[in-house]
Amino acid sequence: MTRPMERPLARRTLLAGAAATGAGAVWAGAGQAAAAAGGPVAGEGSGRAVTDAGGPLVGRAAVAAEAARVGPALIGLRRDLHRHPEAPGQERRTAAVVARELRAAGLTVTTGLGGHGVVGVLRGSRPGRTVAYRADTDAVPPASVVGTGSAPAHVCGHDVHTAVGVGVARVLARLRHRLSGTAVFVFQPAEETLSGARALLGTGVLERLGVEEIHALHCGPFPVGRFAVLPGYGMPGQDRVELTISGPDAADAARRLAADVAALATVALPRTPADLERLVEDAQIPDGPLARFVALQAVAREAGVSVSYRCWPQERYVEVREGIRRAAAPYAGASVRFPAEPFPALVCPEHDTRLLARHLRRTLGRSAVVELHAAFPPFSGEDFALYLNRMPGTYTFLGVRTPGACVTTSYPHYPDFSPDERAIGLGVRAMAGWIAERTHGGQHLPR
């Protein structure tokens, strides 16, 4: 996830927050130790396996048992990756660790894809479909930490994503004798710079493997035990504009132009934890204040203005670009330059997402799913958009907020980001079952 368009928080306020409400019920009867290892969750259901004429296939009970077995090791893996963050394009050690783990699980592994990308292939014992799971591996560069940092840091949860991806591979490898089709595990570098997906896709590896659909999780500021789905929504893209002004009063004119462009924004950037709390709540309101938005920063620098903005839906790029041109027109000698086409938004297909939500409720209980009615609140980008532009799939938020913790401890790119590690086991259980269901067949996702 690329950097949110927030400024540093003026203070760090501990909030119990509505976002933590109900998390205790998720673990009822299981105990926190079992939850951390991916143990049983209240409301799971019967654990019955999907079956065909050949006998039982991968079932929820088997997945839960294997997830519990590998849970402690995955937490150890996440902590190791957390201690060794690597900036986008520099993920050498991370790639080596991932490749070692996948080979140890019996997967066929290819490295060096699109930079330091790793792809592992697990073929089941029965015929079926080819389905991919993607995890991003890079850390956040210092300039992209809210308030700026001094070194790369895993403050976006990619260490959690990688641990979950390895865990899903290990669980399904243990259940290979019941697995239909082929599961492909994509560990992608350089997501933070929105360059890794394009580079990895450019290798053609997914086409060569015949991947039919792809899925992913991302850490989010929702209670541990919850998954946030976004049917028809997702993550906004990004656009940048450079404005220049000539003349003796260019610096003063640039400041005025920056203010005129900033007026195009429809939503204020968050400054406090309370602002973030409100955004998370607003995103859950149908037709709410974030169903359509423009989030924009305009910074005057000498005789120019640098503009970065995100909007939803992405069709509004045309409207916003025209608004910026109109704002610049009255300024003598002003020029407007768009360095590139807008980066596309990630849009979660509604049908695909509702199928996943049904699976999550069956697996973890009805209270495990919260539905968002807006793009992720609200100003981050994600290059998983490029995968979904090519094939069906899903993208879902994994709740990592510890009950009672400040929202910034679970909101990506904040310096105190500290995800609840119990989410790793839950992510493994959810995605291992989902990938097994998709490789078996089930209801095909429409292209």
C-alpha positions in Angstrom: 0.0 0.0 0.0 1.5 3.3 -1.0 1.6 6.2 1.5 -1.7 7.6 2.8 -2.0 11.3 2.1 -2.1 12.2 5.7 0.1 14.7 7.6 1.7 13.6 10.9 -0.7 13.4 13.8 -0.4 16.3 16.3 -0.6 13.8 19.2 -0.8 10.1 19.9 -4.1 9.5 21.7 -5.1 6.1 23.0 -8.6 5.3 22.0 -10.7 2.4 23.0 -12.8 3.1 19.9 -15.7 1.5 18.4 -13.4 -0.4 16.0 -12.3 -2.7 18.8 -15.9 -3.5 19.9 -16.8 -7.1 19.5 -13.3 -8.5 19.1 -13.6 -10.4 22.3 -16.6 -12.3 21.1 -14.6 -13.6 18.1 -12.3 -15.5 20.5 -15.0 -16.7 22.9 -14.5 -20.2 24.0 -11.1 -20.5 22.1 -8.7 -18.5 24.3 -6.1 -16.1 23.1 -3.3 -18.7 22.7 -5.5 -20.8 20.4 -6.4 -17.7 18.4 -2.8 -16.7 18.0 -2.1 -20.1 16.5 -5.1 -20.1 14.3 -7.2 -22.2 16.6 -11.0 -22.6 16.6 -13.1 -19.5 16.4 -16.6 -19.2 17.8 -19.3 -19.6 15.1 -17.1 -21.6 12.8 -19.8 -24.1 11.8 -19.6 -27.8 11.3 -16.3 -28.0 9.7 -17.7 -30.2 7.0 -15.5 -30.7 3.9 -16.6 -30.0 0.4 -16.9 -33.4 -1.3 -17.1 -34.9 -4.8 -17.4 -38.4 -6.2 -13.8 -39.1 -5.3 -14.2 -38.5 -1.6 -13.6 -35.7 0.9 -11.6 -32.6 -0.3 -9.9 -30.0 1.8 -12.3 -29.1 4.6 -12.4 -26.3 7.2 -11.5 -28.6 10.1 -8.4 -29.9 8.4 -7.4 -26.3 7.5 -7.9 -25.1 11.1 -5.8 -28.0 12.5 -2.9 -27.3 10.1 -3.1 -23.6 10.7 -2.9 -24.2 14.4 0.1 -26.4 13.9 2.1 -23.8 11.9 0.9 -20.7 13.7 3.8 -20.3 16.2 6.4 -20.7 13.4 4.6 -18.1 11.3 4.7 -15.6 14.1 8.4 -16.2 14.4 8.7 -15.7 10.6 6.9 -12.4 10.8 9.1 -11.2 13.6 12.2 -12.2 11.7 11.1 -10.3 8.6 10.1 -7.3 10.8 13.6 -7.1 12.2 15.1 -7.0 8.6 13.0 -4.6 6.6 14.1 -4.0 3.0 13.1 -1.1 0.9 11.2 -1.5 -2.5 13.5 -3.1 -5.0 16.0 -4.3 -2.2 14.1 -7.4 -1.0 17.1 -9.8 -1.4 17.0 -11.3 2.1 13.2 -11.5 2.2 13.1 -13.3 -1.1 15.7 -15.8 0.1 13.8 -16.5 3.3 10.5 -16.9 1.4 12.1 -19.2 -1.2 13.6 -21.4 1.5 10.2 -21.7 3.3 8.4 -22.6 0.1 11.0 -25.2 -0.9 10.9 -26.7 2.5 7.1 -27.1 2.1 7.6 -29.0 -1.2 6.7 -26.3 -3.7 8.4 -25.7 -7.0 10.0 -22.2 -6.7 11.2 -19.6 -9.1 13.1 -16.5 -7.9 14.3 -13.2 -9.5 10.9 -12.4 -11.1 10.4 -8.7 -11.7 13.3 -7.9 -9.4 13.2 -10.0 -6.2 9.9 -11.6 -6.8 9.3 -15.3 -5.8 6.7 -17.6 -7.2 5.9 -21.0 -5.7 3.8 -23.6 -7.4 1.8 -26.3 -5.5 0.1 -28.9 -7.6 -2.7 -30.9 -5.9 -3.4 -34.6 -6.3 -6.7 -34.0 -8.2 -7.5 -32.1 -11.4 -8.8 -28.6 -10.9 -8.2 -24.9 -11.6 -5.1 -22.8 -11.3 -5.5 -20.0 -8.7 -2.9 -17.5 -7.4 -2.4 -15.9 -4.0 -0.3 -12.7 -3.8 1.6 -11.2 -0.9 3.8 -8.1 -1.1 7.2 -8.2 0.6 8.8 -4.8 0.7 9.0 -2.4 3.6 8.0 1.2 3.7 10.8 3.6 2.7 11.5 6.4 5.2 9.9 9.2 3.2 6.6 7.3 3.1 6.2 6.9 6.8 3.8 9.4 8.1 5.9 12.2 9.6 8.9 10.6 7.8 11.2 8.0 9.2 14.9 7.4 9.4 15.1 3.9 7.8 12.8 1.4 5.9 10.3 -0.1 8.3 7.5 -2.7 8.1 4.7 -0.2 9.0 2.4 -1.4 6.3 2.1 -5.0 7.3 3.9 -6.6 4.4 5.7 -8.8 6.9 2.3 -10.0 8.1 1.2 -10.5 4.4 4.3 -12.6 3.7 3.8 -14.7 6.8 0.2 -15.4 5.9 1.2 -16.3 2.3 3.8 -18.7 3.5 1.3 -20.1 6.0 -1.3 -20.7 3.3 1.3 -22.5 1.2 2.4 -24.7 4.1 -1.1 -25.6 5.1 -2.2 -26.6 1.5 1.1 -28.5 1.0 0.2 -30.6 4.0 -3.2 -31.2 2.5 -1.9 -31.8 -1.0 -3.5 -35.3 -1.1 -6.9 -33.6 -0.9 -6.2 -30.5 -3.0 -7.6 -30.1 -6.4 -5.9 -28.1 -9.1 -2.8 -25.8 -8.7 -2.1 -23.1 -6.1 0.4 -20.4 -7.2 1.9 -18.2 -4.6 3.2 -14.8 -5.7 5.5 -12.9 -3.4 5.8 -9.5 -5.1 8.5 -6.9 -4.4 8.2 -3.1 -4.7 4.5 -2.5 -4.0 5.2 0.7 -2.2 6.6 2.3 -5.4 3.6 0.9 -7.4 6.2 -0.8 -9.7 6.5 -4.4 -8.5 3.2 -5.7 -9.9 3.9 -4.3 -13.4 7.4 -5.8 -13.4 6.3 -9.2 -12.2 3.4 -9.3 -14.6 5.8 -8.3 -17.3 7.7 -11.6 -16.9 4.6 -13.5 -18.2 4.9 -16.0 -15.4 1.2 -16.0 -14.5 0.2 -16.6 -18.2 2.7 -19.4 -18.5 1.3 -21.1 -15.4 -2.3 -20.6 -16.6 -3.4 -18.6 -13.6 -7.2 -18.1 -13.8 -7.8 -15.8 -10.8 -5.8 -14.1 -8.0 -6.5 -13.2 -4.4 -4.8 -11.1 -1.7 -5.2 -9.7 1.9 -4.0 -6.5 3.4 -3.7 -5.4 7.0 -6.4 -2.8 8.0 -7.6 -0.8 11.0 -10.4 -3.3 11.9 -10.6 -5.4 15.0 -8.5 -8.6 15.0 -10.9 -11.3 14.0 -12.7 -9.2 11.4 -12.3 -9.1 7.6 -13.4 -6.0 5.7 -14.7 -6.7 2.2 -15.3 -4.0 -0.5 -17.8 -5.2 -3.1 -17.6 -2.7 -6.0 -15.1 -0.5 -4.1 -11.4 -1.0 -3.3 -8.4 1.4 -3.3 -8.1 4.7 -5.2 -5.4 5.2 -7.8 -3.2 8.2 -7.9 -2.5 11.2 -10.1 0.2 13.9 -10.0 0.4 17.3 -11.6 3.2 19.9 -11.8 2.3 23.6 -12.2 4.9 26.3 -13.0 4.5 30.1 -13.0 6.7 32.7 -14.5 7.1 36.4 -13.6 8.6 38.5 -10.8 5.9 37.6 -8.3 5.9 33.9 -9.2 6.5 32.7 -5.6 3.5 34.6 -4.3 1.4 33.5 -7.2 2.4 29.9 -6.6 1.1 30.1 -3.0 -2.2 31.5 -4.2 -2.5 28.9 -7.0 -1.8 26.1 -4.5 -4.7 27.4 -2.3 -7.0 27.5 -5.4 -6.1 23.9 -6.4 -6.5 22.7 -2.8 -10.1 24.0 -2.9 -11.0 21.1 -5.3 -10.7 18.6 -2.5 -14.0 17.3 -1.1 -12.6 15.6 2.0 -10.1 16.9 4.6 -6.9 15.0 5.2 -6.8 13.3 8.7 -4.7 15.0 11.4 -5.7 13.2 14.6 -6.6 9.7 15.6 -10.2 10.9 15.9 -10.1 11.9 12.2 -9.0 8.4 11.3 -11.7 6.8 13.4 -14.3 8.9 11.7 -13.0 7.9 8.2 -13.1 4.2 9.1 -16.7 4.6 10.3 -17.7 6.8 7.3 -16.4 4.1 4.9 -19.0 1.7 6.3 -22.0 3.9 5.5 -23.9 3.1 2.3 -23.9 6.2 0.0 -21.9 8.0 2.8 -19.5 10.9 2.6 -16.7 8.7 1.2 -18.7 7.0 -1.6 -17.3 9.8 -3.9 -14.3 12.0 -2.9 -11.3 13.9 -4.0 -8.4 14.0 -1.6 -5.7 16.4 -2.7 -2.5 18.0 -1.6 -1.1 21.1 -3.3 2.4 22.3 -2.2 3.9 25.5 -3.4 7.6 25.4 -4.1 9.2 28.7 -5.3 7.7 29.3 -8.7 5.7 26.0 -8.9 3.1 23.9 -7.3 3.3 20.1 -6.9 -0.1 18.4 -6.7 -0.9 14.8 -5.7 -4.4 13.6 -5.5 -6.6 10.5 -5.3 -10.3 10.3 -6.1 -13.2 7.9 -6.3 -14.5 6.7 -8.6 -11.5 6.8 -10.9 -13.6 8.3 -13.7 -13.3 11.6 -11.8 -9.7 12.0 -12.9 -11.0 13.7 -16.1 -13.1 16.1 -14.0 -10.2 16.9 -11.5 -7.7 17.4 -14.2 -10.0 19.9 -15.9 -10.6 21.6 -12.6 -6.8 22.1 -12.1 -6.4 23.5 -15.6 -9.2 26.0 -14.9 -7.6 27.0 -11.6 -4.3 27.7 -13.4 -5.8 29.6 -16.3 -6.0 33.1 -14.7 -2.3 33.0 -13.7 -0.1 34.7 -16.4 2.6 32.3 -17.6 1.2 29.3 -15.8 1.8 25.9 -17.3 0.2 22.6 -16.4 2.0 19.3 -16.8 0.8 15.8 -16.0 3.9 13.6 -15.9 2.0 10.3 -16.5 -1.4 8.8 -16.9 -3.1 8.3 -13.5 -2.3 5.0 -11.8 -5.5 2.9 -11.9 -7.7 2.3 -9.0 -8.1 -1.2 -7.5 -11.8 -2.1 -7.9 -13.0 -5.2 -6.1 -15.5 -7.0 -8.4 -18.8 -7.2 -6.5 -19.8 -10.8 -7.4 -16.3 -12.1 -6.6 -16.2 -10.3 -3.3 -19.6 -11.5 -2.1 -18.5 -15.1 -2.8 -15.5 -14.6 -0.6 -17.6 -12.9 2.1 -19.9 -16.0 2.2 -16.8 -18.2 2.6 -15.5 -16.1 5.4 -18.8 -16.2 7.3 -18.9 -20.0 6.9 -15.4 -20.3 8.1 -15.1 -17.8 10.9 -18.7 -16.9 11.8 -21.1 -14.2 10.6 -19.6 -11.5 12.8 -16.2 -12.0 11.1 -17.1 -9.9 8.0 -17.7 -6.1 7.8 -18.6 -4.5 4.5 -17.2 -1.2 3.3 -19.2 1.1 1.1 -16.3 3.3 0.0 -12.7 3.0 -1.1 -10.4 2.1 1.7 -10.5 5.1 4.0 -9.5 6.8 2.1 -6.2 7.8 0.5 -3.9 4.9 -0.3 -3.0 3.2 -3.5 -2.3 -0.4 -4.3 -0.7 -2.0 -7.4 -2.8 -5.2 -7.0 -5.1 -3.2 -9.3 -2.9 -4.3 -12.2 -3.7 -8.0 -11.4 -7.4 -7.4 -11.2 -7.3 -5.5 -14.5 -6.2 -8.8 -16.1 -8.1 -11.5 -14.3 -10.8 -12.1 -11.7 -10.0 -12.1 -8.0 -10.5 -10.6 -4.6 -8.8 -8.1 -2.3 -9.8 -8.0 1.4 -8.7 -6.3 4.6 -7.4 -8.4 7.5 -8.3 -6.8 10.8 -5.1 -6.3 12.9 -6.3 -3.9 15.5 -5.8 -5.0 19.1 -8.8 -4.2 21.4 -8.3 -0.9 23.0 -5.3 0.2 20.9 -5.0 3.5 19.2 -6.2 3.4 15.6 -2.7 4.4 14.3 -1.3 1.1 15.6 -3.3 -0.7 12.8 -3.4 2.0 10.2 -0.7 1.5 7.5 2.2 3.9 7.3 1.9 5.3 10.8 5.1 5.0 12.8 3.5 3.2 15.7 1.9 0.6 13.4 1.9 -2.6 15.5 -0.5 -5.3 14.2 -2.0 -7.9 16.5 -0.2 -11.1 15.5 -3.3 -13.3 16.2 -4.5 -12.1 12.8 -1.8 -14.2 11.0 -3.5 -17.5 12.0 -6.9 -16.2 11.0 -5.6 -15.0 7.7 -4.1 -18.4 7.0 -7.3 -20.2 7.9 -9.4 -17.9 5.8 -7.2 -17.9 2.7 -6.1 -21.5 2.7 -9.8 -22.6 2.7 -10.7 -20.0 0.0 -7.8 -21.0 -2.3 -8.7 -24.7 -1.9 -12.3 -23.9 -2.7 -11.3 -21.9 -5.8 -8.9 -24.5 -7.2 -11.6 -27.2 -6.7 -13.9 -25.2 -8.9 -16.9 -23.8 -7.1 -18.7 -20.9 -8.8 -16.4 -19.4 -11.4 -15.6 -15.8 -11.1 -16.8 -13.9 -14.2 -14.2 -12.1 -16.3 
